[in-house]
């Protein structure tokens, strides 16, 4: 399903570009929320394990995603179109 959404976004970006409508996909990493029963937030071992696989050394916070959405909606991101934007703090970058 994720691949379908990403593919659709590229086609929509091409189709809607002439109307100055930008289409991007936001791909969040592990975030401290209630999702999944709050395991990333509430289980210290799980949180530390995920953080150890993240270049920034921590699990994401809801505000990290909110700021990325805010950026993509701003005129500062006016030239970003048809992209998958990963917001994961660099999760899985290290070997």
Secondary structure, 3 states (H helix, E strand, C coil): CHHHHHHHHHHHHHHHHCCCCCCCEEEECCECCCHHHHHHHHCHHHHHHHHHCECCCCCECHHHHHHHHHHHHCHHHCCCCCCEEEECCCECCCC
